Amino acid sequence: MQQQGEFKIAADSGTMRKQDLKDIGSRLFGLLCQVRSAIVLVAPGLYRLLFLGAVVFVLVFSWHALNQRLPIWDGADFVLSAQKIVERFDGGLLAGLKGWYLERGWRPIAFPALAVPFFILSDGQILVAVGLTQFAAVWLLAAYVYGLLRTMLSPARSVAGALLIVSMQWIVDFSNVFYSEITWLGATAGVLFHTTVAYKHYSLRHFLAGGFWLGLMVALRPAETVLLSIVPAVALILREWKREIVGVWEIGLFVTQIVPVSLAVWLLALPEQNRMAAVGLLGISCLTNAVAARRLINCRSIIVLLLVAETLALAWHLPTIRSLYLWAYDTSFGPMAKLSDQKFSDLLPWEVFWELMQRFSPKILLLMAIAAVFGVLSIRNLTLDENSKQAILIIIIAFLMMAPVLLLLSISGTSDMRRIMPAMLVLATGLVALAFSTGGLVARLRITLLLSLLTAQVVSATANGLNIRVSSLAKLQGLTGHLRQPYTGVDPNVPVLDGILELGVRNGSVSAYTYCYRDYANCERQGLPVFEPVALSTLAKARRLPIQVHFIRDLDFSKPESLAGQIRYRGFNYVLVDMFDSPSAVNRNDPYVIHTEKFIAMEKIGLTAGLINRGCFSTVKRPLCVIEVLQTNLGRGTQSRSCR
């Protein structure tokens, strides 16, 4: 009987523990409901922003939580720049701030600097930092699109419209790579929102805020931002002049200060040292702005926004104007542009526009455009309300933004869809505003269609981010657009770095050569894991290893006896050679491809003086060999040893 009693007490105790847990859960749920009610009551806008953030977190961060592939190409360079800035903070706050401003990569833009807080927050974990950066950028984008739509629509429709835009395939896809475009789009939405509100209330505060975001856009992608904004800016200034908001005197002062700024930038872009002349010209510009400042502030003009943007953009780019010019020229008209697909060669601007539309969720965009048309049409009233006029104006601005970029793409022949992304965001925002309008024809049908599209996009993106692969979801992506799947295996750069370490290479600079770097897609189709030189460097830095990996593009193989000296002169201690020598597609105009070919041949037939084979390893389904560069050329080259 005593045992039964003890058992009963124990059972009762267990029941009490379960009940306690239920009570705690109920209290927590009630507390959350009270917090939600308080937020809705005190700050309903904040509650909606938090809801947008929760949905964006699922759309964006779930993909990054599963993905194991490191950023490559430009993304790898951005990661490396952010890592170097974080390292500067080890020397103190002032050293860190100096590095934050002056540390630039091959692309001297502000994106790596903006990512630095997330690298610090994640303690240098690359994939976590990348996911947090892109999540914050998309949340910023969603918040500003919501704010802009809120000036024309109800809160619920504004939330739905913002989610419809940020869940579009092309935006979700770019949130999965560590490029600057998503942050660029967030800044675009900021400019559009603050400019719209500034004109509604002629608010100096919003003109200044819009200038900040436009300046950030120029700091992120300078040439494209100038091209995108120049026509709308001129149109808005002429509109203000016509409405007598600004006069000829203010416009003249604005144009006058642009001239010395342009000359200063041109002088700094030249190879000769012209710093003093450039500083003098910038001083003249500052003096002109000081003269015009009071009048411009009083008249609340778009010119104020442009002056703030100009100041911020110059402040960021001033230390690297020359490298910025070389980068812009190289990627638009120079050698790097010639290495691209050149799909737009001999195409007229409107033909380029048609080709680009195929990359921006064309089916969804078409359905949004049809819904927008019905949102404007009305049987009873042929006149447009103010909200519809505002949405149509946004669409017109989108096409004004596109025109110069389409012309540039037609001239250069390059098919870079990223250069037109802000204009496409503005276009989509205008279409959604019209499609969600309460007026027009078949309003309920339009809302049902848009909510169905929203649901399809969110489900498709969430399933893709969680790596759920079902045939029905694959069919759904046929409508919404196919998304980049997360890579759940081990990143190929990991075993390559491990192989280098096993050969005893613990520090120094490595110049890496692989056909798969330029033939990425074809190598993956052949089942060959691909590694990337700069990604190797970021992985080593994340492990706090003093190993730098990059490549040399200007070696002279016609003088083999001096090859070791050439490599040493450029600061490299080792050469990593991928022995895969059967690519399906290479561009022989690319020096990197030729260098890869030469090093593979040398590994097979024998190395030149000053180079020795450190060893080989095979971890990515083919041999990789490490060549050591001797400090002098007195030693003779050795034949390649067999791979382990």
ABEGO torsion letter per residue (X at the ends): XAAAAAAAAAAAAAAAAAAAAAAAAAAAAAAAAAAAAAAAAABAAAAAAAAAAAAAAAAAAAAAAABABBBBEAAAAAAAAAAAAAAAAAAEAAAAAAAAAABBBABBBAAAAAAAAAAAAAGGBAAAAAAAAAAAAAAAAAAAAAAAAAAABBAAAAAAAAAAAAABAAAAAAAABBBAAAAAAAAAAAAAAAAAAAAAAGBAAAAAAAAAAAAAAAAABAAAAAAAAAAAAAAAAAAAAAAGABBAAAAAAAAAAAAAAAAAAAAAABABBAAAAAAAAAAAAAAAAAAAAAAAAAAGBAAAAAAAAAAAAAAAAAAAAAAAAAAAAAAAABAAAAABAGAABGBBAAAAAAAAAAABGAAAAAAAAAAAAAAABBAABABBBAAAAAAAAAAAAAAAAAAAAAAAAAAAGBABAAAAAAAAAAAAAAAAAAAABABEBGAAAAAAAAAAAAAAAAAAAAAAAAGBBBAAAAAAAAAAEBBBBBBABBBAAAAAAAAAAAAGBABEBBBBBBAAAAAAAAAAAAGBBBBBAAAAAAAAAAAGBBBBBBBBAABBAABAAAAAAAAAAAGBABBBBBABABBABBBAABAAAAAAAAAAAAAAAEBBBGBBBAEBBBAAGBBBBBBBBBABAABBBBBBBBBX
